[in-house]
Amino acid sequence: MINVRVKLTFPEDLVRTPVIARLVREHDVEPNIRRANVGEHEGWIVCEISGGPSEIDAALEWLRAEGVGVDLLADIVES
């Protein structure tokens, strides 16, 4: 299991959508939210996502496909 630190940026049309809940249900990963700022028109979350390497890759690709901005803040945090 590894942890990857990311910043997720949500556009206005996704701010009220339960993206993190769907991420957990649909992928075998566990997000640990470290910091967040969510408003009416946009939002961002800094989190560490834990899981297997292939599960994390699939989860990040899914987030991008959903329209979430995904920025890697560091490589693997710990293994």
PALONU-29205 format. One record per atom (N, C-alpha, C): atom name; z, x, y; residue number from 1. Coordinates in pm, 1 decimal. Layout:
<sites>
('CA'; (Z; X; Y); NUM)
...
</sites>
This chain:
<sites>
('N'; (0.0; 84.3; -118.0); 1)
('CA'; (0.0; 0.0; 0.0); 1)
('C'; (0.0; 88.8; 124.3); 1)
('N'; (-76.1; 47.3; 225.3); 2)
('CA'; (-83.4; 121.5; 350.5); 2)
('C'; (-58.3; 26.9; 467.9); 2)
('N'; (-32.2; 84.4; 583.9); 3)
('CA'; (-18.2; 9.1; 708.4); 3)
('C'; (-122.4; 60.2; 806.6); 3)
('N'; (-189.1; -30.9; 875.3); 4)
('CA'; (-285.9; 3.9; 978.5); 4)
('C'; (-241.8; -67.0; 1106.3); 4)
('N'; (-236.6; 7.1; 1216.4); 5)
('CA'; (-197.2; -49.8; 1345.8); 5)
('C'; (-322.5; -92.1; 1421.4); 5)
('N'; (-325.3; -218.6; 1466.0); 6)
('CA'; (-441.6; -272.6; 1535.7); 6)
('C'; (-399.7; -355.0; 1656.1); 6)
('N'; (-493.5; -368.9; 1748.8); 7)
('CA'; (-477.8; -464.7; 1857.9); 7)
('C'; (-581.5; -573.1; 1835.0); 7)
('N'; (-534.6; -696.7; 1825.7); 8)
('CA'; (-621.9; -811.1; 1805.2); 8)
('C'; (-632.5; -886.0; 1937.1); 8)
('N'; (-754.1; -909.2; 1982.7); 9)
('CA'; (-777.5; -978.2; 2109.0); 9)
('C'; (-844.8; -1111.9; 2079.3); 9)
('N'; (-783.8; -1218.5; 2131.4); 10)
('CA'; (-829.9; -1353.2; 2104.0); 10)
('C'; (-895.5; -1414.2; 2227.8); 10)
('N'; (-1021.7; -1457.7; 2215.7); 11)
('CA'; (-1086.1; -1525.8; 2328.0); 11)
('C'; (-1028.8; -1666.8; 2343.5); 11)
('N'; (-1062.6; -1730.8; 2452.1); 12)
('CA'; (-1006.1; -1861.9; 2484.4); 12)
('C'; (-1022.5; -1963.6; 2372.2); 12)
('N'; (-1137.2; -1964.5; 2305.7); 13)
('CA'; (-1159.5; -2065.3; 2201.9); 13)
('C'; (-1076.6; -2041.5; 2075.2); 13)
('N'; (-1011.4; -1926.0; 2061.8); 14)
('CA'; (-928.7; -1898.9; 1944.0); 14)
('C'; (-778.9; -1894.7; 1973.4); 14)
('N'; (-740.0; -1906.5; 2099.5); 15)
('CA'; (-598.7; -1892.2; 2135.3); 15)
('C'; (-512.0; -1995.8; 2063.6); 15)
('N'; (-561.1; -2116.0; 2045.5); 16)
('CA'; (-481.8; -2221.9; 1982.8); 16)
('C'; (-510.8; -2237.3; 1833.8); 16)
('N'; (-589.6; -2149.0; 1777.1); 17)
('CA'; (-624.8; -2153.4; 1635.4); 17)
('C'; (-525.9; -2068.3; 1555.9); 17)
('N'; (-478.3; -2116.2; 1440.3); 18)
('CA'; (-381.2; -2040.1; 1361.0); 18)
('C'; (-446.1; -1927.3; 1280.2); 18)
('N'; (-503.2; -1831.6; 1351.2); 19)
('CA'; (-578.1; -1723.1; 1286.6); 19)
('C'; (-487.2; -1637.1; 1198.3); 19)
('N'; (-368.6; -1602.0; 1246.5); 20)
('CA'; (-278.3; -1515.9; 1168.9); 20)
('C'; (-232.7; -1586.8; 1042.3); 20)
('N'; (-204.8; -1715.4; 1050.2); 21)
('CA'; (-165.3; -1791.8; 931.4); 21)
('C'; (-278.1; -1791.9; 828.5); 21)
('N'; (-401.4; -1812.0; 874.1); 22)
('CA'; (-515.1; -1809.0; 782.6); 22)
('C'; (-535.5; -1669.1; 724.7); 22)
('N'; (-513.9; -1565.9; 806.1); 23)
('CA'; (-526.8; -1428.3; 759.1); 23)
('C'; (-434.2; -1404.0; 640.1); 23)
('N'; (-310.0; -1447.6; 652.5); 24)
('CA'; (-211.2; -1427.9; 545.7); 24)
('C'; (-248.2; -1509.2; 421.7); 24)
('N'; (-292.7; -1633.9; 441.3); 25)
('CA'; (-327.1; -1719.9; 327.6); 25)
('C'; (-451.7; -1672.9; 253.8); 25)
('N'; (-551.7; -1625.8; 328.5); 26)
('CA'; (-680.6; -1595.9; 267.6); 26)
('C'; (-697.4; -1451.0; 222.5); 26)
('N'; (-607.5; -1363.1; 267.4); 27)
('CA'; (-616.1; -1221.0; 231.8); 27)
('C'; (-477.8; -1174.2; 188.9); 27)
('N'; (-474.1; -1080.8; 101.0); 28)
('CA'; (-346.9; -1030.5; 49.4); 28)
('C'; (-294.7; -920.2; 140.8); 28)
('N'; (-264.4; -957.1; 267.1); 29)
('CA'; (-212.1; -862.4; 365.3); 29)
('C'; (-91.1; -925.1; 434.0); 29)
('N'; (-12.2; -839.4; 496.7); 30)
('CA'; (107.5; -884.9; 567.4); 30)
('C'; (110.2; -823.5; 706.7); 30)
('N'; (92.4; -905.7; 811.1); 31)
('CA'; (99.0; -852.9; 947.4); 31)
('C'; (243.5; -845.0; 996.9); 31)
('N'; (273.6; -740.2; 1070.2); 32)
('CA'; (402.9; -724.2; 1135.3); 32)
('C'; (373.5; -714.2; 1284.7); 32)
('N'; (399.3; -822.5; 1357.9); 33)
('CA'; (366.7; -827.0; 1500.9); 33)
('C'; (467.3; -742.5; 1577.5); 33)
('N'; (417.1; -646.5; 1652.0); 34)
('CA'; (501.4; -553.9; 1727.5); 34)
('C'; (508.6; -590.0; 1875.4); 34)
('N'; (401.5; -649.2; 1927.0); 35)
('CA'; (396.0; -687.0; 2067.6); 35)
('C'; (284.2; -790.3; 2082.4); 35)
('N'; (301.1; -883.2; 2175.7); 36)
('CA'; (197.6; -984.7; 2195.6); 36)
('C'; (205.3; -1039.8; 2336.8); 36)
('N'; (92.0; -1092.3; 2381.6); 37)
('CA'; (83.3; -1161.0; 2509.3); 37)
('C'; (-24.3; -1268.0; 2493.5); 37)
('N'; (17.4; -1393.3; 2493.0); 38)
('CA'; (-75.5; -1502.8; 2471.4); 38)
('C'; (-64.0; -1600.8; 2587.7); 38)
('N'; (-176.3; -1630.4; 2649.0); 39)
('CA'; (-180.4; -1725.5; 2759.8); 39)
('C'; (-273.6; -1840.2; 2726.9); 39)
('N'; (-302.6; -1920.6; 2825.7); 40)
('CA'; (-391.0; -2035.6; 2807.1); 40)
('C'; (-535.2; -1994.6; 2777.8); 40)
('N'; (-580.7; -1885.0; 2835.2); 41)
('CA'; (-721.8; -1851.4; 2828.1); 41)
('C'; (-754.6; -1729.0; 2743.4); 41)
('N'; (-655.1; -1651.7; 2707.5); 42)
('CA'; (-678.3; -1534.6; 2622.8); 42)
('C'; (-544.5; -1486.2; 2569.4); 42)
('N'; (-552.0; -1397.9; 2471.2); 43)
('CA'; (-429.1; -1341.3; 2417.2); 43)
('C'; (-457.7; -1215.9; 2337.7); 43)
('N'; (-353.6; -1138.2; 2316.4); 44)
('CA'; (-365.9; -1019.2; 2232.0); 44)
('C'; (-237.5; -999.2; 2153.5); 44)
('N'; (-252.1; -934.6; 2039.9); 45)
('CA'; (-140.0; -903.3; 1951.8); 45)
('C'; (-157.6; -759.7; 1905.3); 45)
('N'; (-51.9; -680.5; 1914.2); 46)
('CA'; (-49.1; -548.9; 1851.8); 46)
('C'; (33.8; -565.4; 1725.3); 46)
('N'; (-25.6; -530.5; 1612.4); 47)
('CA'; (47.4; -546.9; 1486.8); 47)
('C'; (9.3; -437.4; 1387.9); 47)
('N'; (96.3; -423.9; 1288.7); 48)
('CA'; (68.6; -337.9; 1174.9); 48)
('C'; (35.7; -430.2; 1059.2); 48)
('N'; (-76.6; -405.3; 995.8); 49)
('CA'; (-118.1; -486.2; 882.0); 49)
('C'; (-98.7; -403.7; 756.0); 49)
('N'; (-19.7; -457.0; 663.1); 50)
('CA'; (11.1; -388.7; 537.2); 50)
('C'; (-67.6; -451.4; 423.8); 50)
('N'; (-111.3; -366.8; 331.4); 51)
('CA'; (-181.5; -414.6; 213.4); 51)
('C'; (-257.7; -301.5; 149.3); 51)
('N'; (-333.0; -335.6; 48.9); 52)
('CA'; (-418.1; -237.2; -15.3); 52)
('C'; (-535.4; -204.0; 74.7); 52)
('N'; (-592.4; -85.2; 60.4); 53)
('CA'; (-704.3; -45.3; 147.5); 53)
('C'; (-820.6; -144.2; 147.4); 53)
('N'; (-861.1; -193.1; 31.6); 54)
('CA'; (-974.4; -286.5; 27.7); 54)
('C'; (-937.0; -421.7; 87.9); 54)
('N'; (-812.3; -464.1; 70.3); 55)
('CA'; (-767.3; -590.8; 128.4); 55)
('C'; (-762.9; -581.5; 280.7); 55)
('N'; (-716.0; -468.1; 332.0); 56)
('CA'; (-711.7; -449.5; 477.3); 56)
('C'; (-852.5; -445.4; 534.6); 56)
('N'; (-942.9; -373.4; 471.1); 57)
('CA'; (-1081.8; -368.7; 517.8); 57)
('C'; (-1142.0; -508.9; 522.3); 57)
('N'; (-1121.2; -586.2; 416.5); 58)
('CA'; (-1174.5; -722.6; 411.5); 58)
('C'; (-1110.5; -810.6; 517.9); 58)
('N'; (-981.2; -794.4; 541.3); 59)
('CA'; (-911.2; -873.8; 641.9); 59)
('C'; (-962.3; -842.6; 782.0); 59)
('N'; (-984.1; -715.7; 812.4); 60)
('CA'; (-1034.1; -677.8; 944.3); 60)
('C'; (-1176.5; -728.0; 965.6); 60)
('N'; (-1258.6; -721.5; 863.1); 61)
('CA'; (-1395.0; -774.1; 873.8); 61)
('C'; (-1392.1; -925.7; 893.2); 61)
('N'; (-1302.0; -993.8; 825.2); 62)
('CA'; (-1288.8; -1138.5; 841.1); 62)
('C'; (-1248.3; -1172.7; 984.3); 62)
('N'; (-1150.9; -1098.9; 1039.0); 63)
('CA'; (-1108.7; -1122.3; 1176.8); 63)
('C'; (-1226.2; -1107.2; 1272.8); 63)
('N'; (-1303.0; -1001.0; 1255.9); 64)
('CA'; (-1420.1; -978.5; 1342.7); 64)
('C'; (-1520.0; -1094.0; 1328.8); 64)
('N'; (-1544.4; -1138.6; 1206.5); 65)
('CA'; (-1637.9; -1248.5; 1182.2); 65)
('C'; (-1589.3; -1378.6; 1245.9); 65)
('N'; (-1459.3; -1394.9; 1256.6); 66)
('CA'; (-1401.8; -1513.9; 1320.1); 66)
('C'; (-1409.7; -1507.8; 1472.3); 66)
('N'; (-1441.3; -1391.2; 1527.9); 67)
('CA'; (-1453.2; -1376.5; 1672.0); 67)
('C'; (-1336.0; -1306.7; 1738.5); 67)
('N'; (-1244.8; -1252.8; 1658.3); 68)
('CA'; (-1130.7; -1179.1; 1711.2); 68)
('C'; (-1173.7; -1035.0; 1737.4); 68)
('N'; (-1137.6; -981.3; 1853.6); 69)
('CA'; (-1162.9; -840.5; 1881.2); 69)
('C'; (-1061.7; -756.9; 1803.7); 69)
('N'; (-1108.9; -657.1; 1732.0); 70)
('CA'; (-1021.9; -571.9; 1650.6); 70)
('C'; (-1038.6; -428.3; 1696.8); 70)
('N'; (-930.8; -369.5; 1748.4); 71)
('CA'; (-930.2; -229.8; 1789.6); 71)
('C'; (-826.9; -155.2; 1705.7); 71)
('N'; (-870.8; -51.7; 1635.6); 72)
('CA'; (-776.5; 32.2; 1561.3); 72)
('C'; (-701.7; 119.0; 1660.3); 72)
('N'; (-569.6; 112.7; 1657.0); 73)
('CA'; (-488.2; 192.0; 1748.6); 73)
('C'; (-447.8; 325.0; 1688.1); 73)
('N'; (-452.3; 334.5; 1558.1); 74)
('CA'; (-421.0; 457.7; 1486.0); 74)
('C'; (-480.6; 445.0; 1348.5); 74)
('N'; (-495.7; 557.0; 1283.0); 75)
('CA'; (-539.7; 551.6; 1144.8); 75)
('C'; (-422.6; 499.7; 1061.6); 75)
('N'; (-421.7; 528.6; 938.1); 76)
('CA'; (-316.0; 483.0; 849.6); 76)
('C'; (-181.4; 527.5; 903.8); 76)
('N'; (-89.1; 432.8; 918.8); 77)
('CA'; (42.0; 462.6; 973.5); 77)
('C'; (131.0; 528.4; 869.2); 77)
('N'; (132.2; 471.7; 750.3); 78)
('CA'; (211.8; 530.3; 642.0); 78)
('C'; (154.2; 483.6; 510.4); 78)
('N'; (180.8; 557.7; 405.0); 79)
('CA'; (129.5; 515.7; 274.2); 79)
('C'; (241.9; 503.2; 175.7); 79)
</sites>
